[in-house]
């Protein structure tokens, strides 16, 4: 019992310290850097040019000068005659528990869709272990915009696309992943600690006023009733059913009943189960497109002043640390 009391006190103190630190840091940052703005900017990079620069740098080291000169001449001739009718737009999504990158993805998709045609392709290099339902639902919906316009969409996974990450990946026309990338985890998780009995034992009264029978099903300090717990379980199950239905609609050949146990698989096994279509790194996939397509990497930087950016970085770092503390303490977490 003492361990539970210590756990509650530890969690409370940690939360107070973190919130105080964030408030102080944000205030100081705003006062110091107020007015220094960062305008929205869409950054693009031609990856064909990057690939050519790599080739030239190494050719100059391993080939004779006359051979290098001949290759340069052939490159210039080919560049004059080559006209890429097809474009490949490359976006990067690095997901965290809160799916913060969904906001950047929204702007990038809007920009690309303003010029892309069904003759082009959008490639998303996706890395995510999953997180909150609403955040990853929004990110998946952003990718759906490409398919709804008939623009081919490919998702490349080099390390992990699990749970909410796979919710995004399954939207693609084609999923390419590295042989040992982690894929799957079609499930939902929720956990919470409850200190109600500890408070009762020490004559501490905690009251929670709600309107609506299931406005609050379970909480940290309130009493967990059988009805509230049953409703909480049904909400988790309903979210799981929605997740499975979404995956099935986007990948109809997939045996969803078999892969919706919450398990994950490495790329080779994922291909056998039809969770993915090809085994290949994103680097290899883009390399195969370089001759026939103009490859353009797109990155959006939003409107934020320096204070906002520093505060966001600080909050993000502290938030991740707090998430680890809460998870190790067994406090509430509900997500994909």
Kinemage of the C-alpha trace (Angstrom):
@kinemage 1
@onewidth
@group {chain A} dominant
@subgroup {mainchain}
@vectorlist {calphas} color= white
{ca unk a 1} P 0.000 0.000 0.000
{ca unk a 2} L 2.876 2.354 0.793
{ca unk a 3} L 4.165 1.767 -2.715
{ca unk a 4} L 0.847 2.949 -4.173
{ca unk a 5} L 0.943 6.094 -2.021
{ca unk a 6} L 4.531 6.762 -3.093
{ca unk a 7} L 3.508 6.179 -6.713
{ca unk a 8} L 0.687 8.718 -6.485
{ca unk a 9} L 2.887 11.303 -4.778
{ca unk a 10} L 5.662 10.738 -7.309
{ca unk a 11} L 3.306 11.141 -10.263
{ca unk a 12} L 1.741 14.274 -8.775
{ca unk a 13} L 5.051 15.915 -7.970
{ca unk a 14} L 6.424 15.065 -11.392
{ca unk a 15} L 3.421 16.598 -13.135
{ca unk a 16} L 3.612 19.783 -11.040
{ca unk a 17} L 7.339 20.175 -11.675
{ca unk a 18} L 6.988 19.573 -15.385
{ca unk a 19} L 4.111 22.035 -15.793
{ca unk a 20} L 5.968 24.652 -13.775
{ca unk a 21} L 9.120 24.162 -15.810
{ca unk a 22} L 7.217 24.438 -19.086
{ca unk a 23} L 5.450 27.626 -17.962
{ca unk a 24} L 8.671 29.305 -16.829
{ca unk a 25} L 10.589 28.255 -19.933
{ca unk a 26} L 7.825 29.371 -22.295
{ca unk a 27} L 7.509 32.763 -20.536
{ca unk a 28} L 11.242 33.451 -20.634
{ca unk a 29} L 11.479 32.377 -24.261
{ca unk a 30} L 8.622 34.651 -25.345
{ca unk a 31} L 10.113 37.640 -23.512
{ca unk a 32} L 13.571 37.123 -25.019
{ca unk a 33} L 12.627 36.263 -28.587
{ca unk a 34} L 9.303 38.047 -29.092
{ca unk a 35} L 8.828 39.372 -32.598
{ca unk a 36} L 11.404 37.223 -34.382
{ca unk a 37} L 9.153 35.423 -36.822
{ca unk a 38} L 9.673 32.480 -39.120
{ca unk a 39} L 7.525 32.667 -42.237
{ca unk a 40} L 5.858 29.597 -43.718
{ca unk a 41} L 8.150 28.051 -46.277
{ca unk a 42} L 7.844 25.148 -48.679
{ca unk a 43} L 11.274 23.646 -49.206
{ca unk a 44} L 11.972 21.465 -52.247
{ca unk a 45} L 15.006 19.452 -53.309
{ca unk a 46} L 15.671 17.691 -56.592
{ca unk a 47} L 16.873 14.233 -55.563
{ca unk a 48} L 17.998 13.396 -59.116
{ca unk a 49} L 20.617 16.126 -58.743
{ca unk a 50} L 21.663 14.741 -55.354
{ca unk a 51} L 22.091 11.244 -56.796
{ca unk a 52} L 24.153 12.624 -59.705
{ca unk a 53} L 26.407 14.544 -57.308
{ca unk a 54} L 27.127 11.319 -55.415
{ca unk a 55} L 27.987 9.517 -58.640
{ca unk a 56} L 30.287 12.290 -59.833
{ca unk a 57} L 32.084 12.565 -56.504
{ca unk a 58} L 32.942 8.863 -56.448
{ca unk a 59} L 33.658 8.602 -60.165
{ca unk a 60} L 36.317 11.286 -59.813
{ca unk a 61} L 38.018 9.114 -57.191
{ca unk a 62} L 37.837 5.692 -58.825
{ca unk a 63} L 38.042 6.419 -62.562
{ca unk a 64} L 40.757 7.811 -64.797
{ca unk a 65} L 40.474 11.454 -65.776
{ca unk a 66} L 39.728 10.688 -69.401
{ca unk a 67} L 36.916 8.326 -68.390
{ca unk a 68} L 35.472 10.906 -66.023
{ca unk a 69} L 35.588 13.503 -68.788
{ca unk a 70} L 33.750 11.160 -71.167
{ca unk a 71} L 31.073 10.449 -68.559
{ca unk a 72} L 30.560 14.165 -67.905
{ca unk a 73} L 30.104 14.803 -71.595
{ca unk a 74} L 27.580 11.965 -71.869
{ca unk a 75} L 25.731 13.295 -68.801
{ca unk a 76} L 25.432 16.775 -70.293
{ca unk a 77} L 24.149 15.363 -73.562
{ca unk a 78} L 21.608 13.190 -71.776
{ca unk a 79} L 20.493 16.082 -69.573
{ca unk a 80} L 19.735 18.242 -72.611
{ca unk a 81} L 17.619 15.602 -74.285
{ca unk a 82} L 15.958 14.186 -71.175
{ca unk a 83} L 12.546 15.515 -70.209
{ca unk a 84} L 10.837 13.782 -67.350
{ca unk a 85} L 7.113 13.657 -67.990
{ca unk a 86} L 6.572 11.916 -64.664
{ca unk a 87} L 7.262 13.369 -61.230
{ca unk a 88} L 7.709 11.636 -57.891
{ca unk a 89} L 7.002 13.799 -54.837
{ca unk a 90} L 8.710 12.584 -51.660
{ca unk a 91} L 7.333 13.412 -48.203
{ca unk a 92} L 8.719 12.353 -44.813
{ca unk a 93} L 6.562 11.485 -41.800
{ca unk a 94} L 8.341 10.885 -38.486
{ca unk a 95} L 5.544 10.038 -36.075
{ca unk a 96} L 5.445 10.339 -32.298
{ca unk a 97} L 2.752 9.417 -29.753
{ca unk a 98} L 0.794 12.609 -30.428
{ca unk a 99} L 1.150 12.474 -34.242
{ca unk a 100} L 2.393 16.079 -34.259
{ca unk a 101} L 3.744 15.600 -37.804
{ca unk a 102} L 0.155 15.336 -39.097
{ca unk a 103} L 0.013 19.143 -39.222
{ca unk a 104} L 3.080 19.333 -41.458
{ca unk a 105} L 1.753 16.476 -43.581
{ca unk a 106} L -1.491 18.417 -44.106
{ca unk a 107} L 0.357 21.371 -45.639
{ca unk a 108} L 2.679 19.216 -47.731
{ca unk a 109} L -0.189 17.178 -49.171
{ca unk a 110} L -2.114 20.346 -49.990
{ca unk a 111} L 0.901 21.770 -51.821
{ca unk a 112} L 1.650 18.583 -53.771
{ca unk a 113} L -1.984 17.971 -54.717
{ca unk a 114} L -2.148 21.455 -56.234
{ca unk a 115} L 0.216 20.339 -59.020
{ca unk a 116} L 0.272 16.515 -59.053
{ca unk a 117} L -1.607 14.523 -61.694
{ca unk a 118} L -2.477 10.808 -61.989
{ca unk a 119} L 0.679 10.456 -64.114
{ca unk a 120} L 2.782 11.380 -61.071
{ca unk a 121} L 3.405 9.548 -57.793
{ca unk a 122} L 3.575 10.516 -54.124
{ca unk a 123} L 6.051 8.600 -51.957
{ca unk a 124} L 5.806 8.892 -48.166
{ca unk a 125} L 8.789 7.711 -46.139
{ca unk a 126} L 6.958 6.764 -42.974
{ca unk a 127} L 8.329 5.908 -39.537
{ca unk a 128} L 5.969 5.557 -36.586
{ca unk a 129} L 5.227 3.189 -33.678
{ca unk a 130} L 1.688 4.601 -33.361
{ca unk a 131} L -0.009 6.828 -30.816
{ca unk a 132} L -3.288 8.651 -30.196
{ca unk a 133} L -6.292 7.617 -32.248
{ca unk a 134} L -7.435 11.046 -33.434
{ca unk a 135} L -3.946 12.153 -34.482
{ca unk a 136} L -3.222 9.108 -36.607
{ca unk a 137} L -6.748 9.079 -37.966
{ca unk a 138} L -6.140 12.603 -39.271
{ca unk a 139} L -2.749 11.639 -40.731
{ca unk a 140} L -4.298 8.660 -42.549
{ca unk a 141} L -7.067 10.909 -43.869
{ca unk a 142} L -4.443 13.267 -45.305
{ca unk a 143} L -2.950 10.375 -47.279
{ca unk a 144} L -6.412 9.351 -48.491
{ca unk a 145} L -6.622 12.672 -50.312
{ca unk a 146} L -4.107 11.388 -52.877
{ca unk a 147} L -6.004 8.180 -53.584
{ca unk a 148} L -9.298 10.035 -53.889
{ca unk a 149} L -7.736 12.094 -56.698
{ca unk a 150} L -6.351 9.034 -58.469
{ca unk a 151} L -2.717 9.904 -57.743
{ca unk a 152} L -0.579 6.795 -57.045
{ca unk a 153} L 0.558 6.687 -53.421
{ca unk a 154} L 3.469 4.596 -52.157
{ca unk a 155} L 4.486 4.297 -48.502
{ca unk a 156} L 8.054 3.234 -47.710
{ca unk a 157} L 8.872 1.846 -44.260
{ca unk a 158} L 12.536 1.473 -43.300
{ca unk a 159} L 12.168 0.864 -39.547
{ca unk a 160} L 8.639 0.772 -38.165
{ca unk a 161} L 5.011 1.314 -39.167
{ca unk a 162} L 3.038 -0.184 -36.301
{ca unk a 163} L -0.472 0.419 -34.990
{ca unk a 164} L -1.308 4.022 -35.946
{ca unk a 165} L 1.693 3.934 -38.276
{ca unk a 166} L 0.185 0.979 -40.102
{ca unk a 167} L -3.193 2.739 -40.172
{ca unk a 168} L -1.445 5.354 -42.307
{ca unk a 169} L 0.537 2.867 -44.402
{ca unk a 170} L -2.468 0.734 -45.361
{ca unk a 171} L -3.979 3.695 -47.214
{ca unk a 172} L -1.264 3.463 -49.884
{ca unk a 173} L -1.648 1.777 -53.254
{ca unk a 174} L 1.672 0.103 -52.503
{ca unk a 175} L 3.636 -0.508 -49.287
{ca unk a 176} L 7.387 -1.032 -49.582
{ca unk a 177} L 9.373 -1.996 -46.494
{ca unk a 178} L 12.839 -3.097 -45.453
{ca unk a 179} L 13.228 -6.809 -44.623
{ca unk a 180} L 13.498 -6.216 -40.882
{ca unk a 181} L 11.155 -3.243 -40.541
{ca unk a 182} L 8.443 -3.710 -37.900
{ca unk a 183} L 4.939 -3.754 -39.373
{ca unk a 184} L 1.448 -4.460 -38.045
{ca unk a 185} L 0.232 -4.185 -34.441
{ca unk a 186} L -3.395 -3.743 -35.488
{ca unk a 187} L -4.733 -3.300 -31.989
{ca unk a 188} L -5.714 -0.738 -29.364
{ca unk a 189} L -4.184 -0.208 -25.922
{ca unk a 190} L -5.491 1.527 -22.799
{ca unk a 191} L -4.113 1.524 -19.259
{ca unk a 192} L -4.811 3.453 -16.083
{ca unk a 193} L -3.888 3.539 -12.406
{ca unk a 194} L -6.579 4.246 -9.806
{ca unk a 195} L -5.830 5.636 -6.330
{ca unk a 196} L -9.410 5.859 -5.078
{ca unk a 197} L -8.967 3.247 -2.327
{ca unk a 198} L -5.770 4.919 -1.134
{ca unk a 199} L -7.617 8.222 -0.757
{ca unk a 200} L -10.474 6.536 1.090
{ca unk a 201} L -8.119 4.856 3.555
{ca unk a 202} L -6.610 8.243 4.436
{ca unk a 203} L -10.013 9.955 4.673
{ca unk a 204} L -9.444 12.054 1.554
{ca unk a 205} L -12.661 12.804 -0.288
{ca unk a 206} L -12.447 13.224 -4.052
{ca unk a 207} L -15.495 14.366 -5.994
{ca unk a 208} L -16.069 14.424 -9.714
{ca unk a 209} L -19.129 16.218 -11.081
{ca unk a 210} L -20.275 15.115 -14.537
{ca unk a 211} L -23.372 15.445 -16.695
{ca unk a 212} L -24.002 12.375 -18.800
{ca unk a 213} L -23.881 8.787 -17.612
{ca unk a 214} L -20.574 7.989 -19.300
{ca unk a 215} L -18.924 11.398 -19.416
{ca unk a 216} L -16.129 9.888 -17.321
{ca unk a 217} L -15.825 6.104 -17.256
{ca unk a 218} L -12.539 5.706 -15.352
{ca unk a 219} L -10.146 8.192 -13.782
{ca unk a 220} L -7.060 8.382 -11.581
{ca unk a 221} L -8.806 9.374 -8.330
{ca unk a 222} L -12.508 8.620 -8.853
{ca unk a 223} L -14.212 5.336 -8.005
{ca unk a 224} L -14.179 2.815 -10.848
{ca unk a 225} L -17.661 1.345 -11.054
{ca unk a 226} L -18.495 -1.946 -12.811
{ca unk a 227} L -20.640 0.014 -15.282
{ca unk a 228} L -17.867 2.521 -15.973
{ca unk a 229} L -15.257 -0.195 -16.460
{ca unk a 230} L -17.522 -2.153 -18.790
{ca unk a 231} L -18.182 0.968 -20.858
{ca unk a 232} L -14.449 1.699 -21.015
{ca unk a 233} L -13.802 -1.810 -22.346
{ca unk a 234} L -16.558 -1.452 -24.930
{ca unk a 235} L -15.028 1.815 -26.164
{ca unk a 236} L -11.690 0.088 -26.671
{ca unk a 237} L -13.361 -2.775 -28.517
{ca unk a 238} L -15.311 -0.386 -30.726
{ca unk a 239} L -12.112 1.481 -31.618
{ca unk a 240} L -10.488 -1.826 -32.532
{ca unk a 241} L -13.419 -2.757 -34.775
{ca unk a 242} L -13.180 0.602 -36.541
{ca unk a 243} L -9.439 0.072 -37.002
{ca unk a 244} L -9.958 -3.394 -38.524
{ca unk a 245} L -12.704 -2.120 -40.827
{ca unk a 246} L -10.435 0.694 -42.021
{ca unk a 247} L -7.557 -1.695 -42.789
{ca unk a 248} L -9.869 -4.124 -44.601
{ca unk a 249} L -11.362 -1.342 -46.744
{ca unk a 250} L -7.908 -0.176 -47.837
{ca unk a 251} L -6.328 -3.626 -48.292
{ca unk a 252} L -9.197 -5.942 -49.261
{ca unk a 253} L -6.914 -8.928 -49.981
{ca unk a 254} L -5.586 -8.902 -46.437
{ca unk a 255} L -6.847 -11.481 -43.912
{ca unk a 256} L -7.698 -8.891 -41.278
{ca unk a 257} L -9.057 -11.440 -38.796
{ca unk a 258} L -5.645 -13.118 -38.769
{ca unk a 259} L -3.478 -10.004 -38.416
{ca unk a 260} L -5.658 -7.942 -36.024
{ca unk a 261} L -4.401 -9.589 -32.824
{ca unk a 262} L -2.134 -6.676 -31.942
{ca unk a 263} L 0.985 -8.587 -33.013
{ca unk a 264} L 3.708 -7.126 -35.197
{ca unk a 265} L 5.900 -8.800 -37.807
{ca unk a 266} L 9.210 -8.104 -39.492
{ca unk a 267} L 9.142 -7.143 -43.157
{ca unk a 268} L 9.756 -10.610 -44.599
{ca unk a 269} L 6.890 -12.152 -42.617
{ca unk a 270} L 4.714 -9.091 -43.248
{ca unk a 271} L 5.044 -9.669 -46.992
{ca unk a 272} L 3.987 -13.302 -46.597
{ca unk a 273} L 0.886 -12.089 -44.730
{ca unk a 274} L 0.206 -9.432 -47.423
{ca unk a 275} L 0.640 -6.586 -44.945
{ca unk a 276} L 3.172 -5.110 -47.406
{ca unk a 277} L 3.797 -5.503 -51.138
{ca unk a 278} L 7.556 -5.285 -51.705
{ca unk a 279} L 10.753 -5.768 -49.691
{ca unk a 280} L 13.057 -2.859 -50.388
{ca unk a 281} L 14.478 0.170 -48.601
{ca unk a 282} L 13.159 3.617 -49.463
{ca unk a 283} L 16.592 4.458 -50.874
{ca unk a 284} L 16.455 1.581 -53.334
{ca unk a 285} L 12.884 2.401 -54.314
{ca unk a 286} L 13.728 6.019 -55.148
{ca unk a 287} L 16.896 4.920 -56.955
{ca unk a 288} L 14.820 2.764 -59.273
{ca unk a 289} L 12.710 5.810 -60.181
{ca unk a 290} L 15.563 8.182 -61.027
{ca unk a 291} L 15.859 7.445 -64.760
{ca unk a 292} L 12.170 7.736 -65.636
{ca unk a 293} L 11.071 10.396 -63.158
{ca unk a 294} L 11.949 13.747 -61.699
{ca unk a 295} L 12.159 13.118 -57.943
{ca unk a 296} L 11.280 16.087 -55.761
{ca unk a 297} L 11.499 16.054 -51.963
{ca unk a 298} L 8.955 18.394 -50.333
{ca unk a 299} L 9.181 19.759 -46.793
{ca unk a 300} L 6.948 22.374 -45.145
{ca unk a 301} L 8.093 24.705 -42.369
{ca unk a 302} L 5.204 26.513 -40.671
{ca unk a 303} L 4.807 30.084 -39.448
{ca unk a 304} L 6.409 30.192 -36.033
{ca unk a 305} L 8.531 32.794 -34.323
{ca unk a 306} L 11.723 31.720 -32.633
{ca unk a 307} L 10.050 31.703 -29.239
{ca unk a 308} L 7.410 29.269 -30.482
{ca unk a 309} L 10.007 26.984 -31.998
{ca unk a 310} L 12.162 26.869 -28.873
{ca unk a 311} L 9.138 26.431 -26.660
{ca unk a 312} L 7.795 23.647 -28.894
{ca unk a 313} L 11.125 21.815 -28.845
{ca unk a 314} L 11.305 22.124 -25.069
{ca unk a 315} L 7.716 21.017 -24.597
{ca unk a 316} L 8.209 18.102 -26.976
{ca unk a 317} L 11.277 16.884 -25.071
{ca unk a 318} L 9.617 17.236 -21.686
{ca unk a 319} L 6.401 15.678 -22.977
{ca unk a 320} L 8.267 12.600 -24.159
{ca unk a 321} L 10.024 12.331 -20.798
{ca unk a 322} L 6.704 12.679 -18.957
{ca unk a 323} L 5.115 10.064 -21.226
{ca unk a 324} L 7.842 7.609 -20.235
{ca unk a 325} L 7.299 8.403 -16.551
{ca unk a 326} L 3.537 7.934 -16.786
{ca unk a 327} L 3.893 4.736 -18.774
{ca unk a 328} L 6.346 3.239 -16.275
{ca unk a 329} L 4.026 4.281 -13.453
{ca unk a 330} L 1.088 2.573 -15.153
{ca unk a 331} L -1.007 5.721 -15.533
{ca unk a 332} L -3.578 6.279 -18.248
{ca unk a 333} L -2.699 5.792 -21.905
{ca unk a 334} L -5.202 5.101 -24.645
{ca unk a 335} L -4.195 4.849 -28.267
{ca unk a 336} L -3.282 2.812 -31.321
